[in-house]
Amino acid sequence: MSEHRENELPPLEKTKNKYQKPFPRETVVTLVETEGPAHVGPFRGAIDYAMKLGTPVIAPLDGIVRDTDDSHSRFGPTEEFKDDANYITIGHQNDEFSQMVHLAKGSIKVKKGDFVKAGQQLAVTGNSGWMTEPHLHFLVFKLATDENGFKGLDPQLEDR
């Protein structure tokens, strides 16, 4: 019988799809963070990539834009700013979704219902939402029937 540790979380389900990183190959990433106060519950599996403001954000896989918001300019280091984030959500095959968060106000180049190709530029990074330093928050998830309505997945990323 295996020993159960109270604080140990079960492993995340891996994505069925393989995703590109949501920024150009030549982007300088100064830090990659997978844990933090905004990466709990259904947001487990999210990855923060620290990078310069104004970095292009690209579609990580072909799909259909499901939702966007780039109307916010507020940002800050506490949870009170969580609803001020600019983002794009894309629906992909196998009932998976990707979301890129902390985009620059007014930078989104696509709209709900648009088909996007992997590698297509969608927006640029900016200061919006709950953040302490410039970064791109990337989450892959699937819909769930629990109280959250979605569940973060462990994204399978292409080597490039």
Contacts in CASP RR format, 6 or more apart in sequence:
PFRMAT RR
TARGET T0000
AUTHOR 0000-0000-0000
METHOD contacts of the structure
MODEL  1
MSEHRENELPPLEKTKNKYQKPFPRETVVTLVETEGPAHVGPFRGAIDYA
MKLGTPVIAPLDGIVRDTDDSHSRFGPTEEFKDDANYITIGHQNDEFSQM
VHLAKGSIKVKKGDFVKAGQQLAVTGNSGWMTEPHLHFLVFKLATDENGF
KGLDPQLEDR
9 44 0 8 1.000
11 154 0 8 1.000
12 44 0 8 1.000
12 45 0 8 1.000
12 152 0 8 1.000
12 153 0 8 1.000
12 154 0 8 1.000
13 142 0 8 1.000
13 151 0 8 1.000
13 153 0 8 1.000
13 154 0 8 1.000
14 153 0 8 1.000
14 154 0 8 1.000
14 156 0 8 1.000
15 94 0 8 1.000
15 96 0 8 1.000
15 140 0 8 1.000
15 153 0 8 1.000
15 154 0 8 1.000
15 155 0 8 1.000
15 156 0 8 1.000
16 93 0 8 1.000
16 94 0 8 1.000
16 96 0 8 1.000
17 61 0 8 1.000
17 92 0 8 1.000
17 93 0 8 1.000
17 94 0 8 1.000
17 96 0 8 1.000
17 140 0 8 1.000
17 156 0 8 1.000
18 61 0 8 1.000
18 156 0 8 1.000
18 157 0 8 1.000
18 158 0 8 1.000
19 60 0 8 1.000
19 61 0 8 1.000
19 98 0 8 1.000
19 140 0 8 1.000
19 155 0 8 1.000
19 156 0 8 1.000
19 157 0 8 1.000
19 158 0 8 1.000
20 58 0 8 1.000
20 59 0 8 1.000
20 60 0 8 1.000
20 61 0 8 1.000
20 118 0 8 1.000
20 119 0 8 1.000
20 157 0 8 1.000
20 158 0 8 1.000
20 160 0 8 1.000
21 49 0 8 1.000
21 60 0 8 1.000
21 138 0 8 1.000
21 157 0 8 1.000
21 158 0 8 1.000
21 160 0 8 1.000
22 57 0 8 1.000
22 58 0 8 1.000
22 59 0 8 1.000
22 60 0 8 1.000
22 98 0 8 1.000
22 100 0 8 1.000
22 136 0 8 1.000
22 138 0 8 1.000
23 29 0 8 1.000
23 49 0 8 1.000
23 51 0 8 1.000
23 55 0 8 1.000
23 56 0 8 1.000
23 57 0 8 1.000
23 58 0 8 1.000
23 125 0 8 1.000
23 136 0 8 1.000
24 55 0 8 1.000
24 56 0 8 1.000
24 58 0 8 1.000
25 160 0 8 1.000
27 49 0 8 1.000
27 51 0 8 1.000
27 55 0 8 1.000
27 56 0 8 1.000
28 51 0 8 1.000
28 52 0 8 1.000
29 49 0 8 1.000
29 50 0 8 1.000
29 51 0 8 1.000
30 50 0 8 1.000
30 51 0 8 1.000
31 48 0 8 1.000
31 49 0 8 1.000
31 50 0 8 1.000
31 135 0 8 1.000
32 47 0 8 1.000
32 48 0 8 1.000
32 49 0 8 1.000
32 50 0 8 1.000
33 39 0 8 1.000
33 47 0 8 1.000
33 48 0 8 1.000
33 50 0 8 1.000
33 135 0 8 1.000
34 45 0 8 1.000
34 46 0 8 1.000
34 47 0 8 1.000
34 48 0 8 1.000
37 79 0 8 1.000
38 46 0 8 1.000
38 82 0 8 1.000
38 130 0 8 1.000
38 137 0 8 1.000
39 45 0 8 1.000
39 46 0 8 1.000
39 48 0 8 1.000
41 148 0 8 1.000
42 141 0 8 1.000
42 144 0 8 1.000
42 148 0 8 1.000
42 149 0 8 1.000
42 150 0 8 1.000
42 151 0 8 1.000
42 152 0 8 1.000
43 139 0 8 1.000
43 152 0 8 1.000
44 152 0 8 1.000
45 139 0 8 1.000
45 140 0 8 1.000
45 152 0 8 1.000
45 153 0 8 1.000
45 154 0 8 1.000
45 155 0 8 1.000
46 137 0 8 1.000
46 138 0 8 1.000
46 139 0 8 1.000
46 152 0 8 1.000
47 137 0 8 1.000
47 138 0 8 1.000
47 139 0 8 1.000
47 155 0 8 1.000
48 135 0 8 1.000
48 136 0 8 1.000
48 137 0 8 1.000
48 138 0 8 1.000
49 135 0 8 1.000
49 136 0 8 1.000
49 138 0 8 1.000
50 133 0 8 1.000
50 134 0 8 1.000
50 135 0 8 1.000
51 125 0 8 1.000
51 134 0 8 1.000
51 135 0 8 1.000
51 136 0 8 1.000
52 125 0 8 1.000
52 134 0 8 1.000
53 104 0 8 1.000
53 124 0 8 1.000
53 125 0 8 1.000
53 126 0 8 1.000
53 127 0 8 1.000
53 134 0 8 1.000
54 104 0 8 1.000
54 107 0 8 1.000
54 124 0 8 1.000
54 125 0 8 1.000
54 126 0 8 1.000
55 124 0 8 1.000
55 125 0 8 1.000
55 136 0 8 1.000
56 121 0 8 1.000
56 123 0 8 1.000
56 124 0 8 1.000
57 88 0 8 1.000
57 100 0 8 1.000
57 103 0 8 1.000
57 121 0 8 1.000
57 122 0 8 1.000
57 123 0 8 1.000
57 124 0 8 1.000
57 125 0 8 1.000
57 136 0 8 1.000
58 118 0 8 1.000
58 119 0 8 1.000
58 120 0 8 1.000
58 121 0 8 1.000
58 122 0 8 1.000
59 90 0 8 1.000
59 116 0 8 1.000
59 117 0 8 1.000
59 118 0 8 1.000
59 119 0 8 1.000
59 120 0 8 1.000
59 122 0 8 1.000
60 90 0 8 1.000
60 98 0 8 1.000
60 100 0 8 1.000
60 118 0 8 1.000
60 119 0 8 1.000
60 138 0 8 1.000
60 140 0 8 1.000
61 90 0 8 1.000
61 92 0 8 1.000
61 98 0 8 1.000
61 118 0 8 1.000
62 92 0 8 1.000
62 93 0 8 1.000
62 115 0 8 1.000
62 116 0 8 1.000
62 117 0 8 1.000
62 118 0 8 1.000
63 90 0 8 1.000
63 91 0 8 1.000
63 92 0 8 1.000
63 93 0 8 1.000
63 115 0 8 1.000
63 116 0 8 1.000
64 90 0 8 1.000
64 91 0 8 1.000
64 113 0 8 1.000
64 114 0 8 1.000
64 115 0 8 1.000
64 116 0 8 1.000
65 88 0 8 1.000
65 89 0 8 1.000
65 90 0 8 1.000
65 91 0 8 1.000
65 110 0 8 1.000
65 111 0 8 1.000
65 112 0 8 1.000
65 113 0 8 1.000
65 114 0 8 1.000
65 115 0 8 1.000
65 116 0 8 1.000
66 89 0 8 1.000
66 90 0 8 1.000
66 91 0 8 1.000
66 97 0 8 1.000
66 112 0 8 1.000
66 113 0 8 1.000
67 87 0 8 1.000
67 88 0 8 1.000
67 89 0 8 1.000
67 112 0 8 1.000
68 87 0 8 1.000
68 88 0 8 1.000
68 89 0 8 1.000
68 108 0 8 1.000
68 110 0 8 1.000
68 111 0 8 1.000
68 112 0 8 1.000
69 85 0 8 1.000
69 86 0 8 1.000
69 87 0 8 1.000
70 86 0 8 1.000
70 103 0 8 1.000
70 104 0 8 1.000
70 105 0 8 1.000
70 106 0 8 1.000
70 107 0 8 1.000
70 108 0 8 1.000
70 123 0 8 1.000
70 128 0 8 1.000
71 86 0 8 1.000
71 105 0 8 1.000
71 106 0 8 1.000
72 84 0 8 1.000
72 85 0 8 1.000
72 86 0 8 1.000
72 105 0 8 1.000
72 128 0 8 1.000
72 129 0 8 1.000
73 84 0 8 1.000
73 105 0 8 1.000
73 127 0 8 1.000
73 128 0 8 1.000
74 81 0 8 1.000
74 84 0 8 1.000
74 128 0 8 1.000
74 129 0 8 1.000
75 81 0 8 1.000
75 84 0 8 1.000
75 85 0 8 1.000
75 102 0 8 1.000
75 127 0 8 1.000
75 128 0 8 1.000
75 129 0 8 1.000
75 130 0 8 1.000
75 131 0 8 1.000
76 129 0 8 1.000
76 130 0 8 1.000
76 131 0 8 1.000
76 132 0 8 1.000
77 130 0 8 1.000
77 131 0 8 1.000
77 132 0 8 1.000
78 130 0 8 1.000
79 130 0 8 1.000
80 130 0 8 1.000
81 129 0 8 1.000
81 130 0 8 1.000
81 131 0 8 1.000
82 129 0 8 1.000
82 130 0 8 1.000
83 129 0 8 1.000
84 128 0 8 1.000
84 129 0 8 1.000
84 130 0 8 1.000
85 101 0 8 1.000
85 102 0 8 1.000
85 128 0 8 1.000
85 129 0 8 1.000
85 130 0 8 1.000
85 131 0 8 1.000
85 137 0 8 1.000
86 101 0 8 1.000
86 102 0 8 1.000
86 103 0 8 1.000
86 104 0 8 1.000
86 105 0 8 1.000
86 106 0 8 1.000
86 107 0 8 1.000
86 108 0 8 1.000
86 123 0 8 1.000
86 126 0 8 1.000
86 128 0 8 1.000
86 129 0 8 1.000
87 99 0 8 1.000
87 100 0 8 1.000
87 101 0 8 1.000
87 102 0 8 1.000
87 103 0 8 1.000
88 99 0 8 1.000
88 100 0 8 1.000
88 103 0 8 1.000
88 108 0 8 1.000
88 110 0 8 1.000
88 122 0 8 1.000
88 123 0 8 1.000
89 97 0 8 1.000
89 98 0 8 1.000
89 99 0 8 1.000
90 97 0 8 1.000
90 98 0 8 1.000
90 99 0 8 1.000
90 116 0 8 1.000
91 97 0 8 1.000
91 98 0 8 1.000
92 98 0 8 1.000
95 142 0 8 1.000
95 143 0 8 1.000
96 140 0 8 1.000
96 141 0 8 1.000
96 142 0 8 1.000
96 153 0 8 1.000
97 140 0 8 1.000
97 141 0 8 1.000
97 142 0 8 1.000
97 143 0 8 1.000
97 150 0 8 1.000
98 138 0 8 1.000
98 139 0 8 1.000
98 140 0 8 1.000
98 155 0 8 1.000
99 137 0 8 1.000
99 138 0 8 1.000
99 139 0 8 1.000
99 140 0 8 1.000
99 141 0 8 1.000
100 122 0 8 1.000
100 123 0 8 1.000
100 136 0 8 1.000
100 137 0 8 1.000
100 138 0 8 1.000
101 128 0 8 1.000
101 129 0 8 1.000
101 136 0 8 1.000
101 137 0 8 1.000
101 138 0 8 1.000
101 139 0 8 1.000
102 125 0 8 1.000
102 126 0 8 1.000
102 127 0 8 1.000
102 128 0 8 1.000
102 129 0 8 1.000
102 131 0 8 1.000
102 134 0 8 1.000
102 135 0 8 1.000
102 136 0 8 1.000
102 137 0 8 1.000
103 123 0 8 1.000
103 124 0 8 1.000
103 125 0 8 1.000
103 126 0 8 1.000
103 128 0 8 1.000
104 123 0 8 1.000
104 124 0 8 1.000
104 125 0 8 1.000
104 126 0 8 1.000
104 127 0 8 1.000
104 128 0 8 1.000
105 126 0 8 1.000
105 128 0 8 1.000
107 123 0 8 1.000
107 124 0 8 1.000
107 126 0 8 1.000
108 122 0 8 1.000
108 123 0 8 1.000
109 121 0 8 1.000
109 122 0 8 1.000
109 123 0 8 1.000
110 116 0 8 1.000
110 122 0 8 1.000
116 122 0 8 1.000
125 134 0 8 1.000
125 135 0 8 1.000
125 136 0 8 1.000
126 134 0 8 1.000
127 134 0 8 1.000
131 137 0 8 1.000
138 155 0 8 1.000
139 152 0 8 1.000
140 152 0 8 1.000
140 153 0 8 1.000
140 155 0 8 1.000
141 150 0 8 1.000
141 151 0 8 1.000
141 152 0 8 1.000
141 153 0 8 1.000
142 150 0 8 1.000
142 151 0 8 1.000
142 152 0 8 1.000
142 153 0 8 1.000
143 149 0 8 1.000
143 150 0 8 1.000
143 151 0 8 1.000
144 150 0 8 1.000
144 151 0 8 1.000
END
